[in-house]
Amino acid sequence: MALRIPSMRLYAALSSPRPAVASSLYKRYASTSAAVANSNLPGALKNAIVKEASLPTPDPASSSQTARLVNDQLPYMVPTYVRPPPMFQKGEGCYLWDVENRRYLDFTAGIAVNALGHCDPEMAKLLGQQAQTLIHTSNLYHNPWTGTLSKLLIEKTTASGAMHTASKAFICNSGSEANEAAIKFARKVGKTIDPSGAKHEFVSFHNSFHGRTMGSLSATPNPKYQKPFSPMVPGFRYGTYNDIKGINDLVTESTCGVIIEPIQGEGGVNVATPEFLLALRNRCNEVGAILIYDEIQCGLSRTGQLWAHGALPKEAHPDILTTAKALGNGFPIGATIVNEAVATKIVTGDHGTTFGGNPLGARVAHHILSRLSDPELQKSVLEKEGVFRKHFQTLQQRFPDIITEVRGKGLILGLQLSQDPTPVVTAARERGLLIITCGTNTLRFVPPLIISETEIEQGMKILEDAMTAVFKNAESVEGTKGQQEM
Ligand SMILES: Cc1ncc(COP(=O)(O)O)c(C=O)c1O
């Protein structure tokens, strides 16, 4: 322990413009490294000490307080996730702190959730106020907030130039539930059009992600997620994203609904072409199928417009739009927005939820939506996209064989790598940056929308260092399992 250097300070100083401080710490680090190298300590221990001293946020060791807490808790948790070693206990803006009180810049925003950053003070205040006023009454009674949020969702959506037919909203608790409602509503419309029940088929696309409940999972054709729980709900068919030619065979008179992400998030930040969405809409019109846009990840101003499909002509707008994630900025809430043609087919008792739209969640979401729909924020998202893209270009010049493509829009961006990015994720985390992956070998950038230009620059500098360590210095950075398992 006597050899331990305050590694945060060392790292900050080494990248600091004040050379005097940097050089004094560097000398200490160099002498520490030399002392360790000349010691009789076992090789693995030497490496661990040097690594600890040279990184700002090395993954907590097996002897750490973090590891003790994790080992104490893990036996009681169903092992649905594999998590990297740090444990986060505090958040503010674009930063998270672990239980060792070390700071990380967050390019993940809780998977595109904390659009207004962590622990936004206004949101926290409002949560407290509403929690002291009314939290829950059930949907058996009126409350001031479920309807107010529904009204705002419709008003903001139609005013934004997206889904011009938006008319009513069903409020629920998550993305999967929002899609589950959408799937049920489309089936009900199909039953109304054709009471024989023949019009019940559903279409979704390869590499999509719509959720983990049985209906939304049936629309998510990833064998890894579906196989352990087969058989899926009957009647689901899968097509190729952006394949216009395949649409006519895929969507038929038996189709009641088609669900698609205008930008696939988990699938690798793949953007649907306007031509494809328009062709899909036209085919849905021909056969009387409901078109559902899942904007759970890409919506709520992440692309610089309230909804990712907002730039499309009216003729390509959906019948149903689903949202969740950023709607509560971390408070669990989702919504299924429908047009009149759908709404008129749904009657009392068709669908429901105990918690969905309770006064606490609905009031918070009302506040968050009001702020996320701010045109100034949306404009800044596009400016920040420019900053990211500028850095991506530099990175691509430095790693021309590794970075093969940049995809996405606004602040949902993907860097396609030619190699497994998990060692980069680990190396970045150990240098104080949280980043996630998606698709096949894609690094995904979904930071809080309030991120500053300076923070983007800091994060991209860390990412460059991490990629240099992994690909140029060929440091043996082991990719920690888990970053890609949602
Ligand atoms: C596009 C999309 N749809 C649906 C979901 C499911 O949302 P939830 O995890 O809130 O159920 C996700 C989650 O990642 C998503 O990205």
The ligand as an SDF file (V2000), in Angstrom:
LIG
                    3D

 16 16  0  0  0  0  0  0  0  0999 V2000
  -36.1690    0.4320  -29.1160 C   0  0  0  0  0  0  0  0  0  0  0  0
  -36.5060   -0.2200  -27.8080 C   0  0  0  0  0  0  0  0  0  0  0  0
  -37.7380   -0.7190  -27.6240 N   0  0  0  0  0  0  0  0  0  0  0  0
  -38.0840   -1.2970  -26.4630 C   0  0  0  0  0  0  0  0  0  0  0  0
  -37.1960   -1.4180  -25.4200 C   0  0  0  0  0  0  0  0  0  0  0  0
  -37.6190   -2.0660  -24.1380 C   0  0  0  0  0  0  0  0  0  0  0  0
  -37.7430   -1.0930  -23.1320 O   0  0  0  0  0  0  0  0  0  0  0  0
  -37.7210   -1.5070  -21.6020 P   0  0  0  0  0  0  0  0  0  0  0  0
  -36.3670   -2.0520  -21.3070 O   0  0  0  0  0  0  0  0  0  0  0  0
  -38.0250   -0.2290  -20.8710 O   0  0  0  0  0  0  0  0  0  0  0  0
  -38.7810   -2.5300  -21.3970 O   0  0  0  0  0  0  0  0  0  0  0  0
  -35.9020   -0.9130  -25.5830 C   0  0  0  0  0  0  0  0  0  0  0  0
  -34.9040   -1.0600  -24.5030 C   0  0  0  0  0  0  0  0  0  0  0  0
  -33.7040   -1.0140  -24.6850 O   0  0  0  0  0  0  0  0  0  0  0  0
  -35.5480   -0.3000  -26.7980 C   0  0  0  0  0  0  0  0  0  0  0  0
  -34.3150    0.1950  -27.0080 O   0  0  0  0  0  0  0  0  0  0  0  0
  1  2  1  0
  2  3  1  0
  2 15  2  0
  3  4  2  0
  4  5  1  0
  5  6  1  0
  5 12  2  0
  6  7  1  0
  7  8  1  0
  8  9  2  0
  8 10  1  0
  8 11  1  0
 12 13  1  0
 12 15  1  0
 13 14  2  0
 15 16  1  0
M  END
$$$$
